[in-house]
Amino acid sequence: MSNNLAAWRRRAKPLATFCALTLVCGRSSLMTRWRVGVLSSLLAGLMLLVSPTVRAHEVQPAIIDLSFEKGLSFTLRMELNLESVMAQLGEGHSDTSQAANADEYNRLRALPPEDLRQAFDAFSPTLFDGMVVEMDGRPVQVFVKRLVIPEVGDLALPRESLLEISGPLTRGDKNLTWRWSRDFGAAILRERKEDGRLGYSDYLSGGAGSDEIAVPQKSWWELF
């Protein structure tokens, strides 16, 4: 099924071009009737490509903003396709139908927010096993601070959720590093400073980890 869909998608662009040319070229009534018949058939096929039952789209990297709060904690604010992470589609797919776990992705994509949240709660140990946050080389325990899942909407489009993950800071922490499993896909990791400026920024793929990101140092009186 996925191979057939991919073949249809490869044909979509030339077919659409042909349809446009057919509309503007030629004046023979016989040729016009022939073109209308061909155009109708082609459009019927193209409608299958945009039908909500197809549910195939490109796998995009997660956008992750790292911030430090008063030297007491850090937060990773993730704008991501939660279903693709949970289905562990990985990366390098021009559309989700090409992934080995496409059926699981489609199942998750159709779940309403409350059901997807329950599925995420069951999945979260896998997420935390595959995501490593280290402070000066030692693992830091993290927790889910917030999860916002939109309504189902158009199944032919990806759903972008907001996931916030936090962890504690201790006095003397100097450098943070982050990485997650390649099965969760690529990520763009950005450090968001207190004044809103961007600090460290990198595109991470294939399970690669970030460079060391310096933790802002606070004096005791700045902590309160």
C-alpha positions in Angstrom: 0.0 0.0 0.0 2.8 2.4 0.9 4.7 1.7 -2.3 1.5 2.4 -4.4 0.9 5.6 -2.5 4.5 6.7 -3.1 4.1 5.9 -6.8 1.0 8.0 -7.0 2.7 10.9 -5.3 5.6 10.8 -7.7 3.1 11.1 -10.5 1.0 13.8 -8.9 3.2 16.7 -10.1 3.4 15.8 -13.8 -0.3 14.9 -13.8 -1.2 18.3 -12.3 1.0 20.0 -14.9 -0.7 18.1 -17.7 -4.1 19.1 -16.3 -3.2 22.8 -16.4 -1.8 22.6 -19.9 -4.9 20.8 -21.0 -7.1 23.6 -19.8 -5.3 26.4 -21.7 -4.2 24.6 -24.9 -6.1 23.7 -28.1 -9.4 24.8 -29.6 -10.8 21.7 -31.4 -14.2 20.7 -29.9 -13.2 17.0 -30.4 -9.9 17.5 -28.6 -11.7 19.5 -25.9 -14.1 16.7 -25.2 -11.2 14.2 -25.1 -9.3 16.5 -22.8 -12.3 16.9 -20.5 -12.7 13.2 -20.2 -9.0 12.7 -19.4 -9.0 15.6 -17.0 -12.0 14.2 -15.1 -10.2 10.9 -14.7 -7.0 12.4 -13.6 -8.7 14.7 -11.1 -10.5 11.7 -9.6 -7.1 10.0 -9.1 -5.6 13.2 -7.6 -8.5 13.5 -5.1 -7.3 10.2 -3.6 -4.0 11.8 -2.9 -5.5 14.5 -0.7 -8.2 12.4 0.9 -8.1 12.5 4.7 -7.9 8.7 4.7 -4.4 8.9 3.2 -2.8 10.7 6.2 0.8 10.9 4.8 3.1 13.8 5.3 6.8 14.7 5.8 8.4 13.9 9.1 9.7 17.2 10.4 12.3 17.7 13.2 11.2 18.6 16.7 11.9 22.3 17.7 13.3 22.3 21.2 14.0 25.5 23.2 16.2 25.1 26.3 15.9 27.7 29.0 17.3 28.0 32.5 15.0 29.4 35.3 16.8 31.4 38.0 19.5 28.8 38.3 17.1 26.4 40.0 15.8 24.4 37.0 15.9 24.0 33.3 13.1 23.4 30.8 13.1 21.8 27.3 10.1 23.3 25.5 9.4 21.0 22.5 7.1 21.7 19.6 6.9 18.4 17.9 4.9 15.8 16.1 4.2 13.7 19.2 2.7 10.8 17.3 5.8 10.4 15.1 8.0 10.3 18.2 5.7 7.8 20.0 5.5 5.6 16.8 9.3 5.9 16.6 9.2 6.7 12.9 12.8 7.9 12.9 13.9 10.4 10.3 14.6 10.6 6.6 11.1 9.9 5.4 9.6 12.3 2.8 6.2 11.1 4.0 5.0 9.0 7.0 3.6 6.2 4.8 7.2 5.2 4.0 8.0 4.4 7.7 7.9 0.9 9.0 5.6 1.9 11.8 3.2 3.9 9.6 0.1 2.0 10.8 0.9 2.8 14.4 1.4 6.4 13.5 -1.9 6.6 11.8 -3.6 5.0 14.8 -2.1 7.6 17.1 -2.8 10.5 14.8 -6.5 9.7 14.8 -6.8 9.7 18.6 -8.5 12.6 20.4 -6.3 14.6 22.8 -7.4 12.8 26.0 -6.7 9.3 24.5 -3.4 10.4 23.0 -2.4 11.7 26.5 -3.1 8.3 28.0 -1.1 6.6 25.3 1.8 9.1 26.0 1.7 8.4 29.7 2.3 4.7 28.9 5.0 5.6 26.4 6.9 8.1 28.6 9.2 5.5 30.2 10.4 4.7 26.6 10.9 8.4 25.9 12.9 8.9 29.1 15.0 5.8 28.4 15.8 7.1 25.0 16.5 10.7 26.0 19.6 11.6 28.0 20.1 14.9 29.8 23.5 15.2 31.5 25.0 17.8 33.7 28.7 17.8 33.8 28.6 14.2 32.6 26.1 12.9 35.1 22.5 12.0 34.1 19.8 14.3 35.3 16.3 13.0 36.2 13.6 14.9 34.3 9.8 15.0 34.4 6.9 16.1 32.2 6.0 19.7 33.2 3.3 20.2 30.6 1.7 18.6 27.6 -0.7 20.3 25.2 -2.3 18.3 22.4 -4.5 19.9 19.8 -7.7 18.4 18.6 -7.5 15.8 15.8 -8.3 18.2 12.9 -7.3 17.3 9.4 -5.8 13.8 9.3 -3.9 14.7 6.1 -1.8 17.2 8.1 0.6 16.6 11.0 -0.5 17.6 14.5 1.9 19.7 16.4 1.9 19.2 20.2 3.7 21.1 22.9 5.7 19.1 25.4 7.7 20.7 28.2 10.2 18.6 30.1 12.0 20.0 33.2 14.8 19.0 35.6 16.6 20.5 38.6 19.8 22.5 38.8 22.1 22.5 41.7 24.7 25.1 42.7 27.9 24.4 40.8 26.3 22.9 37.7 28.3 24.1 34.7 27.4 22.4 31.4 24.3 20.6 30.1 24.2 18.2 27.2 21.1 16.6 25.5 20.5 13.8 23.1 17.7 11.4 22.2 17.3 8.2 20.2 17.5 8.3 16.5 14.1 6.5 16.6 12.5 9.7 17.8 13.7 11.7 14.7 15.8 14.7 14.2 15.7 17.8 16.4 16.7 21.5 16.4 17.9 22.4 19.8 18.2 26.1 20.7 19.2 27.8 23.9 16.8 30.6 24.8 18.4 33.2 27.1 16.6 35.2 29.7 16.4 38.3 27.5 15.0 36.2 24.6 18.1 36.0 22.6 19.3 32.7 21.1 22.5 31.2 22.4 23.6 27.7 21.4 21.7 26.3 18.4 22.2 23.0 16.4 20.5 20.5 14.2 20.9 17.1 15.7 20.2 13.9 13.7 21.0 10.2 13.9 21.0 10.2 17.7 23.8 12.8 17.9 24.2 14.7 21.1 24.5 18.4 21.6 27.7 20.3 22.6 28.1 21.4 26.1 25.7 24.3 26.9 26.9 26.6 29.7 24.6 26.9 32.6 24.2 30.6 33.6 25.8 31.1 37.0 23.8 32.9 39.7 24.9 34.4 42.9 22.8 33.5 46.0 21.0 36.8 46.1 20.0 36.4 42.4 18.2 33.2 43.2 15.5 35.0 45.2 
